[in-house]
Amino acid sequence: MEKSYRLAKREDFNKVYRYGKSMANHQFVLYYLPKAQLEHFRLGVSVSKKVGNAVVRNRIRRIIKEIIRLNKESMTPHYDYIILARKPAAEMDYAEMEKSIWHVIRKASLIKKKEPIKK
């Protein structure tokens, strides 16, 4: 994930938590907040110590970032996103995690609409 796509500052996280909306399934919680001044989206990932040790948490974080990086063109721009991993995410493999993340994003109606082809 390039640096411009990262949500890193604590104050940015707090704004999304406080003023944003959320959507969840059993494995992940998605917080999102519209930001008109952004040309693309920014993503933050949060994995609690309850999920596992540092190795497990970093593995989950890396997989989530890779899933979003590979599909960033289908993410709605002009938003700040935070994906929070819950405990069941620790036992998931890549494919299951990808399916679960896209489920929660679809549930929040945040997948970019395809542009019609003009002739």
Backbone bond lengths (Angstrom), bond angles and torsions (degrees), N, CA, C in turn:
res aa  C-N    CA-C-N  psi(-1)  N-CA   C-N-CA  omega(-1)  CA-C   N-CA-C  phi
1 M - - - 1.444 - - 1.536 108.78 -
2 E 1.322 116.91 124.66 1.459 119.17 180.00 1.525 110.58 -67.68
3 K 1.312 114.81 158.77 1.460 120.90 -175.35 1.535 112.28 -60.34
4 S 1.322 117.82 -36.05 1.471 120.82 -177.76 1.532 112.02 -68.29
5 Y 1.332 117.75 -16.98 1.464 121.82 179.33 1.531 112.34 -93.15
6 R 1.348 117.70 1.11 1.459 120.85 -175.61 1.516 112.20 -92.92
7 L 1.299 114.93 141.37 1.457 122.81 169.99 1.521 104.86 -104.47
8 A 1.341 117.84 112.15 1.456 118.58 -169.08 1.524 114.65 -122.36
9 K 1.326 118.14 -31.27 1.461 120.09 -173.22 1.522 111.56 -79.37
10 R 1.314 115.61 142.92 1.464 121.37 179.17 1.520 111.33 -57.98
11 E 1.330 117.46 -39.54 1.465 120.38 -178.83 1.531 111.72 -65.02
12 D 1.327 116.79 -34.41 1.470 120.30 176.11 1.528 110.67 -67.58
13 F 1.327 116.44 -42.89 1.468 120.52 176.78 1.527 109.95 -59.65
14 N 1.336 116.17 -46.54 1.464 120.05 -178.44 1.520 112.51 -62.11
15 K 1.346 117.62 -38.36 1.471 120.84 177.37 1.522 110.75 -62.33
16 V 1.330 116.62 -43.83 1.466 120.02 -179.40 1.529 110.00 -65.89
17 Y 1.334 117.34 -43.07 1.466 120.15 178.11 1.529 111.14 -62.67
18 R 1.327 117.14 -43.33 1.454 120.81 -173.72 1.534 113.49 -76.96
19 Y 1.346 117.30 -45.65 1.459 120.73 -172.29 1.529 114.16 -105.01
20 G 1.319 117.01 -11.35 1.455 120.04 -177.05 1.517 112.76 -84.33
21 K 1.309 114.66 178.94 1.467 122.03 176.01 1.511 107.96 -107.06
22 S 1.325 115.96 165.67 1.459 118.81 179.86 1.517 111.11 -137.25
23 M 1.307 114.24 155.48 1.451 122.84 177.19 1.524 105.79 -143.58
24 A 1.337 117.20 144.15 1.464 118.37 -174.79 1.520 111.72 -143.78
25 N 1.328 114.79 157.21 1.456 123.03 164.13 1.535 105.57 -130.98
26 H 1.311 118.96 -166.11 1.461 120.23 -174.67 1.527 113.64 -68.60
27 Q 1.332 117.84 -27.70 1.457 120.37 -173.83 1.529 114.27 -101.31
28 F 1.336 117.63 -29.09 1.462 120.83 -173.16 1.522 111.42 -138.19
29 V 1.336 115.01 153.40 1.459 122.55 170.47 1.525 105.86 -121.06
30 L 1.326 116.66 132.59 1.460 121.86 177.97 1.515 108.20 -111.96
31 Y 1.324 117.13 120.82 1.462 122.88 171.44 1.518 106.68 -103.92
32 Y 1.330 117.69 139.58 1.456 120.23 -179.84 1.520 110.60 -146.17
33 L 1.334 115.11 145.31 1.452 122.69 -178.18 1.522 108.35 -142.19
34 P 1.348 118.56 125.35 1.468 120.02 178.32 1.528 111.49 -66.55
35 K 1.307 116.65 138.93 1.467 123.51 176.99 1.524 107.57 -135.68
36 A 1.323 117.14 98.34 1.465 121.96 -174.58 1.529 112.91 -63.41
37 Q 1.334 117.93 -31.60 1.459 120.04 -176.07 1.525 113.83 -74.94
38 L 1.324 118.20 -9.24 1.468 120.62 178.72 1.521 110.24 -83.90
39 E 1.343 116.41 142.27 1.461 119.17 176.07 1.523 112.00 -86.95
40 H 1.329 116.74 -18.71 1.464 122.24 176.84 1.518 107.66 -139.04
41 F 1.307 118.13 -164.22 1.464 120.69 178.36 1.525 110.05 -99.89
42 R 1.347 115.81 164.46 1.467 121.81 171.62 1.530 107.13 -126.01
43 L 1.332 115.15 143.71 1.458 120.81 -176.03 1.520 110.75 -124.01
44 G 1.316 115.77 134.98 1.452 122.21 170.65 1.522 107.97 -121.73
45 V 1.320 116.84 145.01 1.461 121.30 179.76 1.518 107.86 -123.23
46 S 1.328 116.22 133.40 1.455 121.01 -179.79 1.528 108.59 -128.88
47 V 1.333 116.01 126.65 1.456 121.70 178.54 1.531 107.30 -130.06
48 S 1.307 117.23 115.94 1.458 122.97 -175.86 1.524 112.05 -72.72
49 K 1.324 115.84 159.00 1.465 120.96 175.62 1.522 111.74 -65.18
50 K 1.321 117.16 -19.93 1.467 121.15 177.96 1.526 111.46 -64.88
51 V 1.329 116.60 -23.89 1.465 121.55 -176.41 1.525 111.62 -72.93
52 G 1.331 117.42 -36.93 1.454 119.79 -179.51 1.507 111.00 167.47
53 N 1.322 115.89 -171.85 1.459 119.60 179.05 1.529 110.60 -75.94
54 A 1.326 117.22 179.59 1.461 121.98 -174.41 1.527 112.67 -58.80
55 V 1.319 117.08 -37.44 1.462 121.17 -179.75 1.527 110.13 -62.76
56 V 1.315 117.14 -46.05 1.473 122.46 -179.71 1.525 110.20 -65.52
57 R 1.332 116.63 -45.68 1.469 120.86 -178.20 1.526 111.40 -62.59
58 N 1.327 116.96 -44.15 1.463 119.91 179.93 1.523 111.94 -67.80
59 R 1.316 117.89 -35.24 1.466 121.75 176.46 1.524 109.90 -61.94
60 I 1.333 117.19 -47.08 1.461 121.80 179.03 1.526 109.86 -60.90
61 R 1.327 117.08 -45.68 1.464 122.03 -179.45 1.523 110.95 -59.59
62 R 1.340 116.87 -45.65 1.472 120.97 -179.95 1.519 111.44 -63.35
63 I 1.331 117.30 -42.16 1.467 120.74 -178.71 1.528 110.31 -65.96
64 I 1.333 117.59 -43.65 1.466 120.70 179.51 1.529 110.32 -60.23
65 K 1.328 117.20 -46.35 1.464 120.70 -179.78 1.524 111.47 -62.96
66 E 1.325 117.13 -37.82 1.465 120.87 179.48 1.533 110.82 -68.36
67 I 1.322 117.81 -40.72 1.469 121.69 178.10 1.521 109.93 -59.86
68 I 1.319 117.10 -45.85 1.461 120.87 179.72 1.528 110.94 -68.83
69 R 1.324 117.32 -41.23 1.474 120.48 -179.58 1.524 111.78 -59.39
70 L 1.330 116.39 -42.39 1.462 120.09 -178.03 1.528 112.85 -71.46
71 N 1.336 116.80 -19.31 1.466 120.38 -177.21 1.519 112.05 -123.55
72 K 1.336 117.63 26.79 1.460 119.63 -173.46 1.528 113.77 -66.55
73 E 1.331 117.75 -22.46 1.466 119.18 178.68 1.532 112.23 -70.81
74 S 1.324 118.40 -18.47 1.463 120.25 178.22 1.530 113.09 -95.58
75 M 1.344 117.43 0.05 1.459 121.09 176.20 1.529 109.24 -83.74
76 T 1.324 116.85 140.49 1.456 120.95 178.06 1.529 108.93 -68.51
77 P 1.358 117.75 127.10 1.468 119.24 179.35 1.529 111.18 -75.36
78 H 1.331 116.22 176.84 1.475 123.63 177.29 1.524 112.43 65.91
79 Y 1.325 117.47 32.83 1.465 122.16 177.71 1.517 110.04 -134.76
80 D 1.335 115.49 150.89 1.460 122.03 165.04 1.521 106.53 -102.31
81 Y 1.326 117.42 130.19 1.459 122.60 -179.87 1.520 109.97 -118.76
82 I 1.319 116.30 143.91 1.459 121.38 168.13 1.522 106.84 -128.72
83 I 1.321 116.35 125.67 1.456 120.89 174.78 1.516 107.30 -106.03
84 L 1.304 115.40 121.18 1.457 122.90 -179.24 1.526 107.66 -107.78
85 A 1.322 117.09 122.87 1.469 121.23 -177.98 1.524 109.78 -88.89
86 R 1.320 116.01 136.78 1.458 121.96 175.63 1.530 109.07 -100.14
87 K 1.315 116.08 169.69 1.463 122.38 -174.43 1.538 115.01 -53.72
88 P 1.362 120.06 -42.17 1.478 118.62 -179.66 1.529 114.43 -61.28
89 A 1.329 118.23 -17.96 1.469 121.02 -179.95 1.522 111.81 -66.01
90 A 1.328 117.96 -22.95 1.467 121.41 -177.29 1.523 112.53 -65.84
91 E 1.335 118.13 -28.84 1.465 121.07 -178.40 1.526 113.38 -92.12
92 M 1.323 117.80 1.49 1.463 120.85 -174.88 1.526 111.33 -88.62
93 D 1.332 115.96 149.92 1.454 119.51 171.50 1.536 108.16 -93.48
94 Y 1.327 116.18 -179.57 1.465 121.39 -173.72 1.529 112.51 -57.88
95 A 1.323 117.70 -48.93 1.465 121.54 -175.90 1.528 111.70 -62.88
96 E 1.319 116.65 -43.33 1.464 120.36 179.21 1.527 110.75 -65.24
97 M 1.339 116.05 -39.97 1.458 120.35 179.64 1.525 110.69 -65.27
98 E 1.325 116.04 -42.26 1.467 120.77 178.85 1.529 110.61 -61.05
99 K 1.314 116.46 -46.08 1.461 121.12 179.47 1.532 110.98 -61.21
100 S 1.309 117.42 -42.01 1.455 122.48 -178.55 1.528 112.00 -68.50
101 I 1.325 117.06 -40.90 1.472 120.63 178.67 1.529 110.10 -64.75
102 W 1.325 116.99 -45.32 1.472 118.83 -179.98 1.512 111.20 -68.34
103 H 1.324 117.73 -28.31 1.465 120.46 175.24 1.521 110.47 -62.25
104 V 1.320 117.17 -47.25 1.466 120.84 -177.58 1.538 110.62 -69.77
105 I 1.336 118.43 -34.48 1.467 121.11 177.47 1.521 110.45 -69.30
106 R 1.332 116.84 -42.43 1.464 121.12 176.94 1.525 111.17 -62.80
107 K 1.335 116.21 -40.35 1.457 122.69 179.19 1.533 111.26 -60.30
108 A 1.330 116.72 -33.91 1.461 121.78 178.11 1.531 112.09 -85.82
109 S 1.325 117.91 1.87 1.474 124.26 -179.42 1.521 111.97 57.46
110 L 1.317 117.14 45.94 1.460 121.31 -176.92 1.522 113.70 -114.74
111 I 1.315 117.74 18.81 1.459 120.25 175.24 1.516 107.16 -90.02
112 K 1.329 115.12 131.71 1.467 121.13 -176.78 1.524 110.55 -62.38
113 K 1.313 114.88 135.78 1.467 120.88 177.23 1.526 108.31 -72.11
114 K 1.322 115.58 141.20 1.453 119.58 177.97 1.528 109.33 -73.70
115 E 1.332 115.50 139.06 1.455 121.09 178.07 1.530 109.00 -76.29
116 P 1.351 117.72 132.94 1.470 118.71 176.69 1.519 110.10 -68.10
117 I 1.314 115.79 145.49 1.462 121.21 -179.60 1.517 108.03 -80.63
118 K 1.350 114.58 123.23 1.475 120.23 -179.22 1.521 109.22 -92.85
119 K 1.332 115.24 137.05 1.472 119.69 -179.95 1.491 111.02 -106.36
